[in-house]
């Protein structure tokens, strides 16, 4: 529901979807946002004569609901990329205490009776009883702006004015898995996914799916080492289970990738990439079919490394030009392994073949550049790079998410296109799940869930008291609702902390 309006008719609360000039010629970091304050409104009116307003994503009196359609008539049919509204919804409140869930995970106990019926068996779209939701926005003064402000400060302002997501669940226009995706599905409308489970409750379903995927990756590596064909049917089944979890609440699997780590880099990295690729695809409004495709790619794209010399994979120093050539051959090995499977997907093969290509043509194996790489392949390459940065490797320590994002940010229009870099940074957020943060009260917390409405105010688990002594039963705080501290101040995050700050051991506080 977009409409061209004169900039002079703009009002606070309207969602600006397009300008009458390229976004790069404007001072706005994010492409599409809610007008939050008078200063932003004045800038738009000075810059533009006309803008495109999206009424469905506007707030308050300016919001206009779309025309409702029957979902039953659309499921299972190709809609040429158009979306269908299933109903408005709000994220449910958790049924369980977060710490109790973590203790359950550590103990390996059975799922509680009230959650024994897995939502994986329910359809992704439930149009029977739509419920109402509320839109909320954050307000940031333009006084905070500075032409010389640091990258993190610009990130903070970026997320502070980020728009609230439209409160809809829509039918998957590619529900038929036999339908061909095509390279980019240009012109397709985004699928808007809304969380249907709290992270605490979704962990009960995400944990067995993740553990099953861990077993699948282990078996994949064993099969390749023995020159056996990978069981792609098992891979797809595991990825579909994880995809369903990502749809219900992406933070649950992100928790598990951060906390259930092994001492096997190859296993952990494959799962990291698979999960984060699906989360990235979800944030872009891609379909269940596309999320599954990218999840499979994440597990399989580096399988060829199994055939490289072990000493090369474990080398911590500089590698020689010959060693670099040997290492790059893993792409050919991966393709050979995948081509040998009965159901080798052309889409998977293309993405695997190109995920090390780079936007400026400096990648390998073919030196492909620009849009010829393909959106999926570029996404796979960026996520692979980020996950490698944030995981301990034989040749380097893990970077904090913030430091890794800073490095990714320097790669725009060189290794990766500006659009893919920007959308990935928005997906991950300034405080990704698992980030340690210092609160204004002196307490130390860990981010347990993102708030899609106000990205600078996530849900956190308070691990350390103001004197930095451990909390026996860490409380959770949802900063979205401006909780008040004992001293009367409103809780807020002061800064992100590096991994291991204050001697915090994830094995002690989280899963073990």
SVG drawing of the C-alpha trace seen along z (x, -y; Angstrom):
<svg xmlns="http://www.w3.org/2000/svg" viewBox="-11 -23 66 68">
<polyline fill="none" stroke="black" stroke-width="0.4" points="0.0,0.0 2.5,-2.6 1.5,-6.1 3.5,-9.0 3.0,-12.1 4.5,-15.6 7.2,-16.0 5.3,-19.0 2.4,-16.6 4.6,-14.2 3.8,-13.7 5.6,-12.1 4.6,-8.5 4.6,-7.9 6.8,-5.2 9.0,-6.6 9.7,-3.7 11.3,-5.6 12.8,-9.0 12.7,-11.0 16.5,-10.4 18.9,-7.6 19.3,-6.7 23.1,-7.1 22.5,-10.8 20.7,-11.2 22.0,-11.4 19.8,-8.5 21.6,-5.2 18.6,-2.9 16.6,-2.5 13.0,-2.9 12.1,-4.2 9.4,-5.7 9.6,-9.5 10.2,-9.6 10.7,-13.3 10.5,-16.9 14.2,-17.0 14.0,-14.0 10.8,-15.5 12.6,-18.8 15.5,-17.0 13.2,-15.1 11.2,-18.2 14.4,-20.1 15.9,-17.2 12.9,-15.9 9.9,-17.2 8.1,-13.8 8.4,-10.5 6.7,-7.2 4.8,-6.4 3.9,-2.8 0.7,-3.0 0.9,0.6 4.2,-0.2 3.2,-3.6 2.2,-4.1 -0.6,-5.6 -3.3,-7.4 -1.4,-7.0 -1.5,-3.1 -3.8,-1.5 -4.5,2.2 -4.3,4.2 -7.3,5.9 -7.8,9.3 -7.9,12.4 -8.6,16.0 -5.3,17.9 -6.9,21.3 -7.2,20.5 -3.5,19.6 -1.5,22.3 0.2,24.7 -0.2,22.5 2.3,20.3 1.4,16.6 4.2,15.2 5.8,13.8 2.8,12.0 2.0,12.3 -1.3,13.1 -2.3,11.8 -3.1,14.4 -3.9,12.2 -2.4,9.9 -0.5,11.3 1.7,10.5 4.6,12.5 3.4,14.8 4.6,14.3 7.0,17.1 5.5,20.0 8.8,20.9 11.6,19.2 14.7,18.8 17.1,20.1 15.0,23.1 15.0,23.9 18.8,23.6 19.0,26.0 16.7,28.4 18.9,28.2 22.0,28.9 20.3,31.9 19.1,33.4 15.6,33.9 12.4,34.6 10.1,31.8 7.5,30.7 4.0,32.1 2.6,28.7 5.1,28.4 5.2,32.0 3.1,31.3 5.7,29.7 4.6,26.7 6.6,28.2 3.5,30.3 1.3,27.2 1.1,25.2 3.3,22.1 0.2,20.0 -2.8,20.1 -5.7,18.0 -8.3,19.3 -8.0,16.8 -6.2,13.6 -5.2,11.4 -4.4,7.8 -1.0,6.3 0.5,3.0 3.1,1.1 5.8,-0.7 8.7,-3.0 11.8,-4.4 12.7,-8.1 16.2,-9.4 17.2,-13.0 19.2,-14.3 21.2,-16.1 23.1,-12.9 24.3,-13.1 27.8,-14.1 29.6,-14.1 32.6,-12.5 30.8,-10.0 32.2,-6.5 30.8,-3.5 29.2,-2.1 27.5,-5.4 26.1,-5.5 24.9,-1.9 23.2,-2.9 21.3,-5.8 20.5,-3.4 18.8,-0.9 17.3,-3.5 15.2,-4.8 14.5,-1.5 10.8,-1.0 8.5,1.5 7.9,4.6 4.5,5.0 2.5,7.3 1.5,9.9 2.1,13.6 1.7,14.4 1.3,17.6 4.4,18.9 4.1,18.2 6.6,21.0 5.0,23.7 5.4,26.2 9.0,27.3 9.2,28.4 8.9,24.9 12.1,23.4 13.5,20.5 15.4,18.8 18.5,16.7 17.0,13.8 13.2,13.8 13.2,10.2 10.0,8.3 8.8,10.8 7.0,9.4 8.6,10.2 7.1,12.7 6.7,11.2 7.4,13.7 6.2,12.9 7.5,14.8 4.9,17.2 6.9,18.5 8.9,17.0 12.6,17.9 12.3,19.9 9.5,22.1 11.1,22.5 14.3,23.8 12.4,27.0 11.9,27.6 15.1,26.1 17.4,28.2 16.5,31.6 16.5,30.2 20.0,28.8 21.3,31.9 20.0,34.0 21.7,31.6 24.9,32.0 24.7,35.8 24.0,35.3 27.1,33.1 29.2,35.7 27.8,38.4 28.3,36.3 32.0,35.9 32.4,39.6 30.7,40.6 32.9,38.3 36.1,39.5 35.0,43.0 34.1,42.0 30.4,42.7 27.6,40.6 26.2,38.1 22.6,38.7 21.0,35.6 17.5,36.7 18.6,36.7 20.3,33.3 17.1,31.8 14.9,33.2 17.2,31.7 17.3,28.4 13.5,28.2 13.2,28.9 15.6,26.1 13.8,23.8 10.5,24.3 12.2,23.3 13.7,20.2 10.3,19.2 8.8,19.5 11.6,17.7 15.1,17.3 16.8,16.4 16.5,20.0 18.8,21.6 21.1,18.6 21.4,19.3 22.3,22.9 24.9,22.0 26.6,19.7 26.4,21.9 26.5,25.6 29.9,25.4 32.2,28.4 36.0,28.6 35.4,29.5 35.6,26.3 34.3,27.9 31.1,29.2 30.4,26.0 31.1,23.7 28.7,25.7 25.9,25.3 26.7,21.7 26.5,20.9 23.3,23.0 21.4,21.4 22.5,17.8 21.8,18.1 18.2,19.1 17.9,16.3 19.3,13.8 16.8,15.1 14.0,14.8 14.9,11.2 14.8,10.4 11.3,11.9 12.3,14.9 10.1,18.0 10.3,21.3 11.6,22.8 14.4,20.3 15.3,20.6 15.6,24.4 17.7,24.0 20.1,21.7 20.1,23.9 21.2,26.9 23.9,24.7 25.2,23.7 25.7,27.3 27.3,28.4 29.2,25.6 32.6,26.4 32.2,30.2 35.1,30.5 37.5,29.3 37.3,32.9 39.5,33.9 42.2,31.3 45.4,32.2 44.6,31.9 47.9,30.1 46.8,27.3 43.5,26.9 45.2,26.7 48.1,24.4 48.3,21.2 50.9,19.3 51.0,17.7 50.3,20.1 52.3,20.2 50.9,19.6 50.9,23.3 49.0,24.0 46.5,21.3 45.9,23.0 45.4,26.4 43.0,24.8 40.9,23.1 40.5,26.5 37.9,27.4 35.3,25.7 35.8,28.2 35.8,31.1 32.5,29.8 31.0,29.7 32.2,33.2 30.7,34.6 27.4,32.9 27.2,33.9 27.6,37.5 24.4,37.4 21.2,38.6 19.2,35.5 22.0,32.9 20.1,29.6 21.3,27.2 20.5,24.3 22.7,25.7 25.5,26.4 25.5,22.9 25.6,21.3 28.4,23.6 30.4,22.9 30.2,19.1 30.2,18.5 33.9,17.6 33.5,15.2 33.7,11.5 31.9,8.4 35.1,6.8 36.1,10.0 38.9,10.9 37.4,14.1 37.7,17.7 37.5,20.1 36.4,18.1 36.8,14.4 33.1,13.6 32.2,10.0 29.2,7.9 25.6,9.1 26.8,12.1 27.6,13.8 24.0,13.9 22.2,12.8 22.1,16.3 25.8,16.9 26.7,13.5 24.7,14.1 26.3,17.4 29.8,15.9 29.1,13.1 27.6,15.3 30.5,17.8 33.0,14.9 31.1,13.6 30.8,17.0 34.5,17.7 35.4,14.4 33.2,15.1 34.4,18.7 37.8,19.6 40.0,21.0 43.4,22.7 44.9,19.5 43.1,16.9 40.8,16.1 37.1,15.4 36.1,11.8 33.2,10.2 30.1,9.7 30.6,5.9 34.2,6.2 33.3,8.7 30.5,6.4 33.0,3.5 35.2,5.6 32.2,6.6 31.3,3.0 34.7,2.2 34.1,4.9 31.2,3.1 31.5,2.6 34.7,4.6 34.1,8.1 30.3,7.8 27.7,5.4 26.5,2.5 23.0,3.8 23.9,7.2 26.3,5.7 23.6,3.3 20.8,5.8 23.1,8.3 24.1,5.7 20.5,4.9 19.7,8.6 22.4,9.3 21.9,6.1 24.1,4.1 23.6,6.5 23.3,10.1 22.0,12.9 24.8,14.1 26.4,10.6 27.6,9.6 26.6,6.1 27.2,3.7 24.0,2.0 23.8,-1.5 23.3,0.0 26.7,1.6 25.2,5.0 26.4,7.3 23.9,9.2 23.8,11.3 21.4,10.7 18.9,13.6 16.5,12.2 16.3,9.4 13.4,6.9 12.5,6.3 10.6,3.1 13.4,1.4 16.7,3.1 18.7,1.2 16.6,2.6 16.8,6.4 15.8,8.9 18.7,9.7 19.6,12.2 21.3,10.4 24.3,12.5 26.2,10.3 25.0,7.9 26.3,4.3 29.3,5.5 29.9,8.1 29.1,11.1 27.2,13.8 23.4,13.9 22.3,17.3 19.1,17.2 19.7,14.5 16.6,12.5 15.5,11.5 14.7,8.0 12.9,6.9 14.4,3.5 11.6,2.9 9.3,1.9 11.7,-0.4 12.0,1.5 12.9,-0.6 16.0,0.2 16.1,0.1 17.6,-3.4 14.6,-4.7 16.5,-4.9 15.4,-3.2 17.6,-0.2 19.6,-0.7 22.7,0.8 25.9,-1.2 28.2,0.8 28.9,4.2 31.6,6.3 34.2,8.6 33.7,12.4 34.9,13.6 34.6,10.2 34.7,10.4 35.7,14.1 32.2,15.1 32.3,18.7 29.6,19.7 29.8,23.3 29.0,22.2 26.2,19.7 24.6,21.3 24.6,24.8 27.8,26.5"/>
</svg>
